Amino acid sequence: MSKFIINRRKFLTIAGVAASAVPLSGCDAFDGFLSGQSPVRDFLASANGLTYRAHRMLIGADTLAPEFSTSEIRQGQRPNGSTDPVDADYLALKETAFAGYRLAVGGLVEKPVSFSLDELRNMPARTQITRHDCVEGWSCIAKWTGVQLSRVLDEAKVKPEARFVVFHCYDSMNLGLSGAVPYYESIDLIDARHPQTILAYGNNDQALPVANGAPLRVRIERQLGYKMAKYIKGIELVSTLAPFGSGKGGFWEDLGYEWYGGI
């Protein structure tokens, strides 16, 4: 007799397809399922812990996500979530084609640093054609070009007590009556130093479009799309995620999503 096996990735895909009839804004299709103590929320919580432990135990720190050929790029990268920030600081940078942009790197580092886009582009680049898997159930293959996050961290000299990388972003997300809050996301240092984790400034051989996160977004190819913060303003090295938002590690995580979105 065959066994029915459902893993986290299949569950999320099925859930995403089922939710596709619901109008989507960003990744909020599951808010009702993921809040409180719903069975879906409980299932994902247990699956998330299992996925994280399994990935760390069975998959090498440098094991690569699948990469594809140029011929497999069927369309432009699908925009999702916030696609045109209206924060004043961002709009000012956008007006000058991001000429004044600087990426600040601080927190638990020996040498706080900042980089212009030109300085980032002049670092050794990595180009990869990978598949973006969204929690909503869709995927998209695209080419990304950027600098490996590990190179940027090495420039700042990360302190031993640092455990996480927090991405602070220019866009704000509306929480209804609570107003808008700055978007943020985080990963651990294992994923931060993965060879395919890059700060992307290029998409499909063009400058990164605003709709996809210009001037800079992170690509974390072994995790789901909601982990890949766009419109990055700064990077902070920390030992705990407790001081940020509700302490869950990211905007969507504060609303009930799992912190580790491994696939």
C-alpha positions as CSV (number, residue, x, y, z in Angstrom):
1,M,0.0,0.0,0.0
2,S,1.4,3.4,-0.9
3,K,1.8,5.9,1.9
4,F,0.4,9.4,1.7
5,I,3.3,11.7,2.4
6,I,2.9,15.5,2.6
7,N,6.0,17.6,3.1
8,R,6.2,21.3,3.8
9,R,6.8,22.4,0.3
10,K,3.9,20.3,-1.1
11,F,1.6,21.6,1.6
12,L,2.5,25.2,0.8
13,T,2.0,24.7,-2.9
14,I,-1.4,23.1,-2.4
15,A,-2.4,25.8,0.0
16,G,-1.2,28.5,-2.5
17,V,-3.2,27.0,-5.3
18,A,-6.3,26.7,-3.2
19,A,-5.9,30.4,-2.2
20,S,-5.4,31.6,-5.8
21,A,-9.1,32.5,-6.1
22,V,-8.6,35.0,-3.3
23,P,-7.4,38.5,-4.3
24,L,-3.8,38.7,-3.3
25,S,-1.8,41.7,-2.0
26,G,1.8,40.7,-1.3
27,C,1.7,37.4,0.7
28,D,-1.3,38.1,2.8
29,A,-3.5,35.4,1.4
30,F,-2.9,33.2,4.4
31,D,-3.4,35.8,7.2
32,G,-6.6,34.2,8.4
33,F,-5.1,30.8,8.5
34,L,-1.8,31.8,10.1
35,S,-3.1,33.9,12.9
36,G,-4.1,32.6,16.3
37,Q,-4.2,28.9,16.9
38,S,-5.6,27.6,13.6
39,P,-4.8,24.0,12.6
40,V,-3.0,25.3,9.5
41,R,-0.8,27.5,11.7
42,D,-0.1,24.6,14.1
43,F,0.8,22.3,11.2
44,L,3.2,24.9,9.7
45,A,4.8,25.5,13.1
46,S,5.7,21.9,13.6
47,A,6.7,21.4,9.9
48,N,8.9,24.5,10.1
49,G,10.9,23.2,13.0
50,L,11.3,19.8,11.3
51,T,12.4,21.5,8.0
52,Y,15.0,23.7,9.7
53,R,16.5,20.8,11.6
54,A,16.5,18.5,8.6
55,H,18.1,21.1,6.4
56,R,20.8,21.8,8.9
57,M,21.5,18.1,9.6
58,L,21.2,16.6,6.1
59,I,22.1,19.4,3.6
60,G,25.6,20.9,3.6
61,A,26.0,24.5,4.3
62,D,27.2,25.2,0.7
63,T,24.8,22.8,-1.1
64,L,23.4,24.8,-4.0
65,A,19.8,25.3,-5.0
66,P,19.1,24.1,-8.6
67,E,20.2,26.5,-11.4
68,F,18.7,26.6,-14.9
69,S,19.7,27.6,-18.4
70,T,18.8,30.9,-20.1
71,S,16.4,29.0,-22.4
72,E,14.3,28.2,-19.3
73,I,13.5,31.8,-18.5
74,R,10.0,32.1,-19.9
75,Q,9.0,35.6,-18.7
76,G,10.2,38.5,-16.6
77,Q,10.4,38.1,-12.9
78,R,6.9,38.4,-11.5
79,P,6.6,41.4,-9.2
80,N,5.0,40.7,-5.8
81,G,4.2,42.3,-2.5
82,S,5.3,45.9,-2.3
83,T,6.2,47.0,-5.9
84,D,6.5,50.8,-5.7
85,P,7.4,52.3,-2.3
86,V,6.2,55.7,-1.4
87,D,8.5,56.5,1.5
88,A,10.0,59.9,1.1
89,D,13.7,58.8,1.4
90,Y,13.1,56.1,-1.3
91,L,11.4,58.5,-3.6
92,A,14.3,61.0,-3.3
93,L,16.7,58.2,-4.3
94,K,14.5,57.1,-7.1
95,E,14.4,60.6,-8.6
96,T,18.2,60.4,-9.0
97,A,18.3,56.9,-10.3
98,F,19.7,55.8,-6.9
99,A,22.9,57.8,-7.5
100,G,23.0,58.7,-3.8
101,Y,22.2,55.3,-2.5
102,R,24.4,53.7,0.1
103,L,24.1,50.4,1.8
104,A,24.9,50.6,5.5
105,V,26.3,47.6,7.3
106,G,26.5,47.8,11.1
107,G,25.5,46.2,14.4
108,L,27.8,43.4,15.7
109,V,30.7,44.2,13.3
110,E,34.3,45.3,13.9
111,K,34.1,47.9,11.1
112,P,30.8,49.5,10.2
113,V,30.8,50.2,6.5
114,S,28.6,51.6,3.7
115,F,28.7,51.0,0.0
116,S,27.4,52.9,-3.0
117,L,25.8,50.9,-5.9
118,D,29.0,51.5,-7.9
119,E,31.1,50.0,-5.1
120,L,28.9,47.0,-4.9
121,R,29.0,46.5,-8.7
122,N,32.8,46.7,-8.6
123,M,33.0,43.8,-6.2
124,P,33.3,40.3,-7.7
125,A,29.8,39.5,-9.1
126,R,27.8,36.3,-9.1
127,T,25.2,35.5,-11.7
128,Q,22.7,32.7,-11.2
129,I,19.5,31.5,-12.9
130,T,17.2,30.2,-10.2
131,R,13.6,29.6,-9.5
132,H,11.6,31.9,-7.2
133,D,9.0,29.9,-5.2
134,C,6.3,31.9,-3.6
135,V,4.2,30.8,-0.7
136,E,1.1,31.7,-2.8
137,G,1.9,28.7,-5.0
138,W,3.5,30.1,-8.1
139,S,7.1,30.0,-9.3
140,C,9.3,32.0,-11.8
141,I,12.7,31.3,-13.2
142,A,15.0,34.4,-13.6
143,K,18.6,35.5,-13.8
144,W,20.0,37.4,-10.9
145,T,23.3,39.3,-10.7
146,G,24.8,40.7,-7.6
147,V,27.5,40.5,-4.9
148,Q,27.6,37.6,-2.5
149,L,26.4,38.7,0.9
150,S,29.4,36.9,2.5
151,R,31.8,39.4,0.8
152,V,30.0,42.3,2.2
153,L,30.0,40.8,5.7
154,D,33.7,40.1,5.4
155,E,34.3,43.8,4.7
156,A,32.5,44.6,7.9
157,K,34.3,41.9,10.0
158,V,31.4,40.2,11.8
159,K,31.8,39.7,15.5
160,P,31.7,36.2,17.0
161,E,28.6,36.9,19.0
162,A,26.5,37.7,15.9
163,R,23.9,35.1,15.0
164,F,21.5,36.8,12.5
165,V,21.5,39.2,9.6
166,V,18.6,41.7,9.7
167,F,17.6,43.5,6.5
168,H,16.1,46.9,7.0
169,C,14.1,48.2,4.0
170,Y,12.8,51.4,2.5
171,D,9.3,50.3,2.0
172,S,6.6,50.4,4.7
173,M,3.7,48.0,4.9
174,N,0.2,48.9,6.1
175,L,-1.2,47.1,9.2
176,G,-4.6,48.6,9.0
177,L,-5.6,50.5,12.1
178,S,-2.0,50.1,13.4
179,G,-0.7,52.2,10.4
180,A,2.4,51.5,8.3
181,V,5.5,49.9,9.7
182,P,9.0,49.6,8.1
183,Y,9.5,46.3,6.3
184,Y,12.3,44.0,7.6
185,E,13.5,40.4,7.3
186,S,16.3,38.2,8.7
187,I,18.3,35.1,8.2
188,D,20.9,33.2,10.1
189,L,24.6,33.4,9.3
190,I,24.6,29.9,7.7
191,D,22.2,31.2,4.9
192,A,23.9,34.6,4.9
193,R,27.2,33.0,3.9
194,H,25.7,30.5,1.4
195,P,27.3,31.0,-2.0
196,Q,24.0,31.7,-3.7
197,T,22.9,34.3,-1.2
198,I,23.5,37.5,-3.1
199,L,22.6,41.2,-2.9
200,A,21.1,41.5,-6.3
201,Y,21.3,44.7,-8.4
202,G,20.6,43.0,-11.7
203,N,17.7,41.0,-13.1
204,N,17.7,39.2,-16.5
205,D,20.7,41.2,-17.7
206,Q,19.1,44.6,-16.9
207,A,19.3,46.9,-13.9
208,L,17.0,45.6,-11.1
209,P,13.5,47.1,-11.8
210,V,11.8,49.1,-9.1
211,A,8.9,46.6,-9.1
212,N,11.4,43.8,-8.2
213,G,13.2,45.7,-5.4
214,A,15.6,48.3,-6.9
215,P,18.2,49.3,-6.1
216,L,19.1,46.2,-4.1
217,R,17.3,43.0,-2.9
218,V,18.6,39.8,-1.3
219,R,18.3,36.4,-3.0
220,I,18.2,33.5,-0.6
221,E,17.8,30.7,-3.1
222,R,17.1,27.9,-0.6
223,Q,14.2,29.6,1.0
224,L,10.7,30.8,-0.1
225,G,10.2,34.2,-1.8
226,Y,8.9,36.1,1.2
227,K,12.3,35.8,2.8
228,M,14.0,37.8,0.0
229,A,13.7,41.4,1.2
230,K,13.5,44.1,-1.4
231,Y,14.5,47.8,-1.3
232,I,17.2,47.1,1.2
233,K,18.4,50.2,3.1
234,G,20.7,48.6,5.6
235,I,22.0,45.4,7.1
236,E,22.4,44.8,10.8
237,L,24.3,42.0,12.5
238,V,22.6,40.9,15.8
239,S,22.7,38.2,18.4
240,T,18.9,38.2,18.9
241,L,15.8,39.1,16.9
242,A,13.8,40.1,19.9
243,P,14.2,43.9,19.5
244,F,12.8,44.0,16.0
245,G,9.0,44.2,15.3
246,S,7.3,41.6,17.3
247,G,10.5,39.6,17.7
248,K,9.6,36.9,15.2
249,G,12.3,37.9,12.6
250,G,10.4,39.6,9.8
251,F,7.3,41.5,8.8
252,W,5.4,38.5,7.6
253,E,6.7,36.4,10.5
254,D,5.2,38.9,12.9
255,L,1.9,38.2,11.3
256,G,2.2,34.4,11.6
257,Y,4.5,33.1,8.8
258,E,7.4,30.9,9.8
259,W,10.8,32.4,10.2
260,Y,12.6,29.6,8.3
261,G,11.1,29.3,4.8
262,G,13.4,26.5,3.6
263,I,12.6,24.5,0.5
